[in-house]
Amino acid sequence: MTMNKDRRLALTLFTVGAVATAGITVLIAMNREKLQEKFLEIKSDFTAISRNRMDEMTEEVAMKTAKLTHNPKINQEWVERQWDMI
């Protein structure tokens, strides 16, 4: 039974995808702690950047951001930071 080009291509892509997925899974399993540390580092970097932007916000910008995102916590955090600065 001969395979046409489309089936051969599909089978090849499936095989390559399966091998790549298996390889990535093995790498993740072997380096789990390192990856977890890296993700936590990236998360803390983003949090620091976000806090710096929040500190630079004016009250008007905080109000507009809270309205656009429907998140009143933005205003609460901004007010708390203003009181902490005093």
Beta strands, then each sheet from edge to edge (+ up, - down):
end
